[in-house]
Amino acid sequence: MLVISISISGNSDTSDGEHLGKPQATAAAITSKDATATEIKKAVQPVKKVNSHASALPVFTLYFGVKDSFDRFIFANEGASENEVKALFTVNATNMYEPRSATYAADVFTRYVEYKVALANTDAEIDKVLTVSNESTVTDITYAGISLSDVEQKLVTRDTLRLSYFSQEEYEYLFSADAAIDARALARLAIAQDRELSREQKRNEIFGQLNALDKQEKAAFQPTLDMEKINQIKQRYADSESRYQAIAAEFGHQVAERFSVLWEAQALWQQRIDAYRKYQQHISASGMIEDARQDALSTYRHTHFSNTEQKRLRVLVDTNS
């Protein structure tokens, strides 16, 4: 599945304090009765950075992951208006950070909310453009109606919008990780639409890229990668017992059992389809008049297939006839 994700994340189950940034430092334990006043003062300062404003609160600075913290805060206050979310964050920032950096934290968050609103009002939303349904695999992707140049233009438009709200340094901390993911997704789309590559070459290049991803990014594609591995096992082993053992060794007996049942059902269905086609050929060669042939086929379908199965049968026969 090829996905460019820019949606608000709601996965984290953290407190409001954790929503806003790096954890606060804790005071070191001072047990010696002879500890000097200087040592005590030093112990209660944030470990990360000692501020110069006579505040015991830590200094807010940009860091990779700050966007996720912003998104979690927005998600935690779902239903609040734009202005309400900004005000809530300002209050929390004031309680979390020393005054000057709290103002900066609130400023960055305010601009982030305004950027999200502006993004929703532009044609640069692309989170669903490269999403493939769960019923498809990477090797089945045709990308009908998706233009590579259109996606590239949307990415450029979105980057331009981001840089109109944030400095280059802020962009790096907020969006550089997402931009790298977008670039890799765009590369996969380019591979899928390359007419000079065979289906096999496309599959190999796309899965080669997916397997090379780091653990965190790869996790989003793990179901697709697992299905590819299972399909490879199915192609490698002709008998059901060998398939079962190979899948069980890789994914466990529960998964192996599920696919054994699925493939057995698929094999039985295929046998029934083949039997119908064989009967169809027999009737066609029998010399019956057209009406009699149609009546015989209709009787066969009603005898051997349910109403739902007959619909599937017609699709398959019409498609392959």
Beta strands, then each sheet from edge to edge (+ up, - down):
end
